[in-house]
């Protein structure tokens, strides 16, 4: 691409150049949006990438139980009661709920 001396161009020439650049950018954007639309549709279904996690908002059984009956599922920030207990010398494993004592959850069958 040849180097253009912008400082030596007239105002009209600069405005024309700006207009041509804007047009080229709009054309390129339209091309990219068409390509993106083709990639986003797979097998008749629209594929959405990114966004929220598939597990967000889903309830899970608690993994840890505190001395006063508080529970924590192991997601997110550690609760204060657990942080205080760990600072006091306890270990995280001390608060684990025995998996065999949990109520049996029914396994979901996949819809394939």
Secondary structure as UniProt FT lines:
FT   HELIX           6..8
FT   HELIX           11..40
FT   STRAND          41..42
FT   TURN            43..44
FT   STRAND          45..46
FT   TURN            54..57
FT   STRAND          64..65
FT   TURN            67..68
FT   STRAND          71..72
FT   HELIX           80..87
FT   TURN            88..89
FT   HELIX           92..95
FT   HELIX           99..101
//
